[in-house]
Amino acid sequence: MSMPHAVLQVGPLMPAVGDVLIHDYDAVRLPDDAEGRRIFLDERGAEFTVAVTSGRFGVGTELMHALPNLQAVINFGVGYDTTDVDQAAERGIGVSNTPDVLNDCVADTAIALYVDVLRRISAADRYVRRGEWEAKGNYPLATKASGKRVGILGLGRIGKVIARRLEGFDCTIAYHNRRPVEGVAYEYVDSLVELARRSDVLVVAAAGGPASQKLVDAEVLAALGPEDYLVNIARGTVVDEAALVDALTEGRLAGAGLDVFEDEPRVPAQLLEMENVVVLPHLGSGTHETRADMAALTLANLRRFLSEGTLETPVK
C-alpha cells in the first residue's frame, strides 16, 4: 500500500502559494535554521512525499537524502539548478518548474537593462537627483541602443523572446547554445568566445546549474572588449563574477546590466559603486500578472501530482 502524501514547504513562497499549501494541503514548513532543520528532518523527514519550493532554495543533495520517501519536487520558478536533478532522476522523483508563463516579463527586464546600461538611464536619473544637472550642466553622452550586434547566450524560451524584442531595435542577432536551434534565422556561433568577439552586447539567458557555471569567464569578457556590454538575466553563477568585477574596474568592459548575482542577495560592493553598472534585485519575473500565473502553475503541478501522480510541466 502506498503511503499518503504529505507536503513539505522548503523556503518562503508568495502567499498565493504558501497560504494554499497550509490551508488546503496541511503543508509543513521546513525550519530555516540549521539546527532546527536537522532535528526536524531526523524526526519527520520520512513523512514527506512532496516538496514545494522555489528556484532560490530548491531541494539540494543533503535535503533530498533526508527525505527518503520523496516522490516529487514542485518548483515555483523556471530555474531549478538548486535542486539535485541527478539524484531525483536516480530515485524516480519528479521535478516540475513554471516555464513559459514568465518569458515575457523576464525578456522585458533584459530589454530594460539593455537600454538602461547603454543609454545610462539610471545613472542620469541619479545625476539629476543629486542636483548635478543644475550645478554641472548636461549629462555626458551615452551609447546608442539601436542597431547593435547582440549575442545571446542561451536561445531557449526566454532567449527567443529577448531576440524578438531586439529585432525591434534593428539589432543584428547571433547566439550560442550547446547545439543550433531549429527554425530560427539568427546566426549560430559554436564558440562563446567568438560570439563575444563579434558582439557589442552579450545577453546571458542560459539555464543555471553545473554545466553552465562560469561559462562567461575572463576569456569571454576579454573578447567583448572595453566598448562592449554584458546583460545577465539568467543566473549569477553563469558569469565569473570576480572576473566581471575586474573587467569593469579596469575599464576592460563598458558596462553591465545585472538582475542576478553569484551569492544572492549579496552583491559585490565594487559593483554598487559603479555608475556604468545597473543592479536589480532578481526581479526578472517580478510583476503581479506573471507571479500570479507562476503561482497558478505551481499549484496545478501539485494538484495533478496528488491526484494522478504526474506533473503538468516536468523539467525532463
ZAPA-905404 format. One record per residue (C-alpha): chain; residue number from 0; residue in three letters; z negated, y, x. Coordinates in Angstrom, 3 decimals. Each point is the difference from the previous one (the first is absolute). Layout:
BEGIN
- cadena	num	residuo	up	north	east
- A	NUM	Ala	Z	Y	X
...
//
This chain:
BEGIN
- cadena	num	residuo	up	north	east
- A	0	Met	0.000	0.000	0.000
- A	1	Ser	0.939	3.429	1.383
- A	2	Met	-2.777	2.520	0.424
- A	3	Pro	-0.097	3.072	-2.280
- A	4	His	1.409	3.185	1.498
- A	5	Ala	-2.400	2.591	1.377
- A	6	Val	1.288	3.385	1.189
- A	7	Leu	-1.152	1.795	3.141
- A	8	Gln	0.760	3.679	0.612
- A	9	Val	0.494	0.812	3.686
- A	10	Gly	-0.358	3.682	0.820
- A	11	Pro	0.146	2.963	-2.391
- A	12	Leu	2.750	0.167	-2.609
- A	13	Met	1.021	2.775	-2.372
- A	14	Pro	-1.944	-0.063	-3.299
- A	15	Ala	3.084	-1.090	-1.959
- A	16	Val	-0.249	-3.297	1.898
- A	17	Gly	-3.656	-0.251	1.004
- A	18	Asp	-1.390	0.694	-3.467
- A	19	Val	2.268	-2.607	-1.579
- A	20	Leu	-1.012	-2.567	2.612
- A	21	Ile	-3.655	0.471	-0.898
- A	22	His	0.310	0.331	-3.772
- A	23	Asp	2.720	-2.565	-0.680
- A	24	Tyr	-0.424	-2.514	2.809
- A	25	Asp	-3.658	0.289	1.058
- A	26	Ala	1.163	0.690	3.548
- A	27	Val	-2.546	0.277	2.801
- A	28	Arg	0.348	2.600	2.752
- A	29	Leu	-0.247	-1.245	3.578
- A	30	Pro	-2.717	1.970	1.835
- A	31	Asp	1.342	2.597	2.434
- A	32	Asp	-2.652	-0.344	2.709
- A	33	Ala	0.383	-2.813	2.525
- A	34	Glu	-3.413	-1.592	-0.498
- A	35	Gly	0.159	0.161	-3.789
- A	36	Arg	3.477	-1.474	0.100
- A	37	Arg	-1.108	-2.870	2.239
- A	38	Ile	-2.920	-0.929	-2.259
- A	39	Phe	2.133	0.322	-3.141
- A	40	Leu	2.765	-2.213	1.349
- A	41	Asp	-2.432	-2.623	1.272
- A	42	Glu	-1.553	-0.230	-3.445
- A	43	Arg	2.984	0.558	-2.294
- A	44	Gly	3.244	-0.218	1.969
- A	45	Ala	0.945	-3.336	-1.555
- A	46	Glu	-0.115	1.451	-3.533
- A	47	Phe	3.105	2.142	0.200
- A	48	Thr	3.560	-1.091	-0.623
- A	49	Val	1.644	3.438	-0.236
- A	50	Ala	-0.416	3.097	2.168
- A	51	Val	1.263	3.411	-1.113
- A	52	Thr	0.340	2.514	2.800
- A	53	Ser	2.166	2.789	1.434
- A	54	Gly	2.273	0.412	2.986
- A	55	Arg	-2.726	1.853	1.853
- A	56	Phe	-2.519	-2.869	-0.155
- A	57	Gly	1.803	-3.239	-0.763
- A	58	Val	-1.391	-3.493	0.504
- A	59	Gly	-0.035	-0.526	3.737
- A	60	Thr	-0.419	-3.173	2.002
- A	61	Glu	-3.806	-0.211	-0.015
- A	62	Leu	-0.367	0.939	-3.640
- A	63	Met	2.608	-2.515	-1.063
- A	64	His	-1.828	-2.723	1.935
- A	65	Ala	-3.187	0.993	-1.842
- A	66	Leu	1.717	-0.541	-3.372
- A	67	Pro	0.719	-3.760	0.078
- A	68	Asn	1.231	-0.194	-3.597
- A	69	Leu	2.196	3.081	0.051
- A	70	Gln	3.295	-0.473	-1.842
- A	71	Ala	1.472	3.513	-0.246
- A	72	Val	-0.194	3.430	1.632
- A	73	Ile	1.055	2.770	-2.401
- A	74	Asn	0.882	3.092	2.006
- A	75	Phe	0.096	3.577	-1.320
- A	76	Gly	2.732	1.578	2.125
- A	77	Val	3.261	-1.013	1.599
- A	78	Gly	-1.488	-0.664	3.451
- A	79	Tyr	-1.868	-3.252	0.581
- A	80	Asp	-0.292	-0.085	3.797
- A	81	Thr	-3.820	-0.018	-0.239
- A	82	Thr	0.147	-3.409	-1.710
- A	83	Asp	0.386	-3.170	2.055
- A	84	Val	3.251	-1.168	-1.586
- A	85	Asp	0.437	-2.819	2.518
- A	86	Gln	-3.313	-1.582	-0.944
- A	87	Ala	0.790	0.624	-3.655
- A	88	Ala	3.288	-1.877	0.365
- A	89	Glu	-1.723	-2.905	1.766
- A	90	Arg	-2.587	-0.279	-2.766
- A	91	Gly	2.398	0.571	-2.883
- A	92	Ile	-1.622	3.299	-0.946
- A	93	Gly	2.303	2.314	-1.946
- A	94	Val	0.250	3.638	1.083
- A	95	Ser	1.434	2.790	-2.137
- A	96	Asn	0.662	3.701	0.523
- A	97	Thr	1.414	2.871	-2.085
- A	98	Pro	3.583	0.579	1.201
- A	99	Asp	2.646	2.346	-1.446
- A	100	Val	-2.307	2.049	-2.247
- A	101	Leu	-0.941	2.239	2.933
- A	102	Asn	3.418	0.308	1.663
- A	103	Asp	0.794	3.428	-1.416
- A	104	Cys	-3.288	1.684	0.841
- A	105	Val	-0.181	-1.393	3.535
- A	106	Ala	3.601	1.078	0.581
- A	107	Asp	-0.827	3.450	-1.389
- A	108	Thr	-2.882	0.226	2.479
- A	109	Ala	2.346	-0.912	2.853
- A	110	Ile	2.403	2.762	-1.023
- A	111	Ala	-2.857	2.463	-0.362
- A	112	Leu	-1.158	-0.797	3.535
- A	113	Tyr	3.580	0.171	1.262
- A	114	Val	0.582	3.484	-1.409
- A	115	Asp	-3.491	1.214	0.869
- A	116	Val	0.023	-0.954	3.662
- A	117	Leu	3.556	1.210	0.667
- A	118	Arg	-0.312	3.280	-1.915
- A	119	Arg	-3.670	0.448	1.013
- A	120	Ile	-1.051	0.616	-3.614
- A	121	Ser	-3.707	-0.851	0.372
- A	122	Ala	-0.234	1.821	3.322
- A	123	Ala	1.620	3.105	-1.518
- A	124	Asp	-2.400	-0.192	-2.944
- A	125	Arg	-2.931	0.033	2.427
- A	126	Tyr	1.598	2.931	1.848
- A	127	Val	-0.011	2.062	-3.200
- A	128	Arg	-3.531	-1.039	-0.984
- A	129	Arg	-1.352	1.009	3.424
- A	130	Gly	1.427	3.492	-0.487
- A	131	Glu	2.398	-0.438	2.887
- A	132	Trp	3.125	0.956	-1.944
- A	133	Glu	-1.421	3.466	-0.454
- A	134	Ala	-1.533	0.176	3.476
- A	135	Lys	2.759	-1.629	2.074
- A	136	Gly	3.173	0.242	-2.061
- A	137	Asn	2.454	-2.672	-1.061
- A	138	Tyr	-0.683	-3.668	0.623
- A	139	Pro	2.033	-1.674	2.781
- A	140	Leu	3.240	-1.727	-0.957
- A	141	Ala	-0.117	-3.661	-1.050
- A	142	Thr	2.571	-2.838	-0.033
- A	143	Lys	2.671	-0.607	-2.633
- A	144	Ala	-0.814	-3.024	-2.177
- A	145	Ser	3.459	-0.764	-1.364
- A	146	Gly	2.815	-1.664	1.870
- A	147	Lys	-2.237	-1.904	2.392
- A	148	Arg	0.537	-3.444	1.489
- A	149	Val	-2.815	-2.083	-1.480
- A	150	Gly	-0.997	-3.462	1.150
- A	151	Ile	-2.030	-2.146	-2.401
- A	152	Leu	-2.161	-2.786	1.369
- A	153	Gly	-0.265	-2.463	-2.881
- A	154	Leu	2.715	0.256	-2.634
- A	155	Gly	-1.923	-1.886	-2.654
- A	156	Arg	-0.808	1.100	-3.538
- A	157	Ile	-1.586	3.290	1.060
- A	158	Gly	2.331	0.581	2.934
- A	159	Lys	3.032	-0.173	-2.275
- A	160	Val	-1.465	2.606	-2.369
- A	161	Ile	-0.751	2.290	2.937
- A	162	Ala	3.577	-0.410	1.200
- A	163	Arg	1.404	0.930	-3.419
- A	164	Arg	-2.090	3.154	-0.067
- A	165	Leu	1.131	0.938	3.505
- A	166	Glu	3.618	-0.311	-1.114
- A	167	Gly	-0.707	3.084	-2.107
- A	168	Phe	-0.766	1.843	3.235
- A	169	Asp	3.410	-1.009	1.393
- A	170	Cys	-1.693	-2.104	2.671
- A	171	Thr	1.736	-2.700	2.017
- A	172	Ile	-2.104	-3.136	-0.428
- A	173	Ala	-0.351	-3.068	2.200
- A	174	Tyr	-2.684	-2.670	-0.041
- A	175	His	-1.682	-2.805	1.911
- A	176	Asn	-1.308	-3.217	-1.574
- A	177	Arg	-0.502	-3.512	1.258
- A	178	Arg	3.452	-0.652	-1.453
- A	179	Pro	2.698	2.034	-1.800
- A	180	Val	-0.517	0.769	-3.674
- A	181	Glu	2.775	-1.166	-2.312
- A	182	Gly	1.624	2.453	-2.368
- A	183	Val	-0.782	3.267	1.805
- A	184	Ala	2.436	2.352	1.712
- A	185	Tyr	-2.455	1.344	2.574
- A	186	Glu	0.580	-0.936	3.623
- A	187	Tyr	-2.126	-2.854	1.308
- A	188	Val	-1.301	0.411	3.555
- A	189	Asp	-1.393	-3.187	1.526
- A	190	Ser	-2.192	1.833	2.531
- A	191	Leu	-2.845	2.271	-1.092
- A	192	Val	0.199	1.890	3.300
- A	193	Glu	3.706	0.609	-0.574
- A	194	Leu	-0.660	1.133	-3.576
- A	195	Ala	-2.567	2.502	1.288
- A	196	Arg	2.437	1.222	2.645
- A	197	Arg	2.609	0.711	-2.688
- A	198	Ser	-2.440	1.694	-2.413
- A	199	Asp	-1.295	3.524	-0.505
- A	200	Val	-2.735	-1.424	-2.229
- A	201	Leu	-1.412	-3.531	-0.085
- A	202	Val	-1.569	-0.995	-3.322
- A	203	Val	-2.355	-2.981	0.151
- A	204	Ala	0.046	-2.080	-3.190
- A	205	Ala	-0.618	-3.487	1.438
- A	206	Ala	-2.565	-2.421	-1.379
- A	207	Gly	-3.284	-0.253	1.876
- A	208	Gly	-1.451	-3.097	1.609
- A	209	Pro	0.027	-1.715	3.396
- A	210	Ala	3.805	-0.209	0.172
- A	211	Ser	0.399	3.780	-0.211
- A	212	Gln	-3.040	1.105	2.006
- A	213	Lys	0.893	2.910	2.310
- A	214	Leu	3.727	-0.475	-0.531
- A	215	Val	0.357	3.730	0.545
- A	216	Asp	-1.305	0.043	3.563
- A	217	Ala	0.290	2.387	2.942
- A	218	Glu	3.562	-1.142	0.716
- A	219	Val	1.119	0.705	-3.565
- A	220	Leu	-1.696	3.408	0.002
- A	221	Ala	1.626	0.848	3.334
- A	222	Ala	3.381	-0.901	-1.500
- A	223	Leu	-0.607	2.510	-2.808
- A	224	Gly	-0.463	2.892	2.384
- A	225	Pro	-1.552	3.500	0.033
- A	226	Glu	2.103	1.432	-2.843
- A	227	Asp	-0.531	-2.915	-2.388
- A	228	Tyr	-2.540	-0.979	-2.642
- A	229	Leu	-1.914	-3.017	-1.293
- A	230	Val	-1.000	-0.584	-3.635
- A	231	Asn	-2.272	-2.945	-0.855
- A	232	Ile	-0.817	-1.091	-3.563
- A	233	Ala	-0.325	-3.731	0.801
- A	234	Arg	-3.106	-1.119	1.887
- A	235	Gly	-1.734	1.745	2.881
- A	236	Thr	0.100	-3.239	1.988
- A	237	Val	3.817	0.079	0.157
- A	238	Val	-0.213	2.970	2.401
- A	239	Asp	-1.760	0.002	3.366
- A	240	Glu	-2.297	2.862	-0.929
- A	241	Ala	-1.177	0.700	3.559
- A	242	Ala	3.610	0.207	1.191
- A	243	Leu	0.818	2.306	-2.909
- A	244	Val	-2.881	2.324	0.859
- A	245	Asp	1.136	0.084	3.628
- A	246	Ala	3.604	0.748	-0.954
- A	247	Leu	-1.035	2.851	-2.282
- A	248	Thr	-2.564	1.413	2.431
- A	249	Glu	2.502	0.012	2.839
- A	250	Gly	2.804	1.514	-2.070
- A	251	Arg	2.172	-3.133	0.144
- A	252	Leu	0.262	-0.036	-3.800
- A	253	Ala	0.657	3.016	-2.245
- A	254	Gly	-2.388	-1.005	-2.765
- A	255	Ala	-1.270	-2.685	-2.356
- A	256	Gly	-0.712	-0.433	-3.694
- A	257	Leu	-2.655	-2.671	-0.518
- A	258	Asp	-1.476	-1.518	-3.147
- A	259	Val	-1.536	-3.004	1.763
- A	260	Phe	-2.111	-0.587	3.088
- A	261	Glu	-1.176	-2.848	2.178
- A	262	Asp	-3.699	0.170	-0.898
- A	263	Glu	-0.192	1.636	-3.407
- A	264	Pro	-1.641	2.224	-1.044
- A	265	Arg	-0.480	1.079	3.621
- A	266	Val	2.779	2.200	1.389
- A	267	Pro	0.259	0.832	3.722
- A	268	Ala	-1.495	3.444	0.593
- A	269	Gln	3.023	1.064	2.052
- A	270	Leu	2.282	-0.381	-3.018
- A	271	Leu	-2.214	2.245	-2.113
- A	272	Glu	0.425	2.808	2.496
- A	273	Met	3.814	-0.075	0.080
- A	274	Glu	1.984	2.453	-2.112
- A	275	Asn	3.106	-2.212	0.242
- A	276	Val	-1.709	-3.005	-1.616
- A	277	Val	-0.532	-0.498	-3.732
- A	278	Val	-2.827	-2.401	-0.868
- A	279	Leu	-0.618	-1.455	-3.445
- A	280	Pro	-2.837	-2.304	-1.168
- A	281	His	2.159	-3.048	-0.802
- A	282	Leu	1.109	1.363	-3.353
- A	283	Gly	3.528	-1.409	-0.087
- A	284	Ser	-0.377	-1.543	-3.451
- A	285	Gly	-2.715	2.414	-1.092
- A	286	Thr	1.171	1.254	-3.384
- A	287	His	-1.544	-0.627	-3.415
- A	288	Glu	3.172	-1.673	-1.223
- A	289	Thr	0.505	-2.376	2.919
- A	290	Arg	-3.641	-0.988	0.342
- A	291	Ala	-0.051	-0.822	-3.728
- A	292	Asp	3.055	-2.220	0.473
- A	293	Met	-1.602	-1.660	3.033
- A	294	Ala	-3.200	-0.644	-1.962
- A	295	Ala	1.968	-1.519	-2.874
- A	296	Leu	1.915	-2.316	2.332
- A	297	Thr	-3.183	-1.036	1.829
- A	298	Leu	-1.628	-0.975	-3.283
- A	299	Ala	3.193	-1.727	-1.180
- A	300	Asn	-0.113	-2.167	3.121
- A	301	Leu	-3.641	-0.831	-0.680
- A	302	Arg	0.568	-0.857	-3.679
- A	303	Arg	2.977	-2.191	0.779
- A	304	Phe	-1.829	-1.873	2.724
- A	305	Leu	-3.059	-0.618	-2.151
- A	306	Ser	2.102	-1.173	-2.955
- A	307	Glu	2.926	-1.773	1.700
- A	308	Gly	-0.924	-0.464	3.672
- A	309	Thr	2.998	2.054	1.157
- A	310	Leu	0.521	3.617	1.100
- A	311	Glu	2.255	2.775	-1.318
- A	312	Thr	0.891	1.312	3.442
- A	313	Pro	-0.833	-2.540	2.738
- A	314	Val	0.627	1.300	3.503
- A	315	Lys	1.798	-3.201	1.098
//
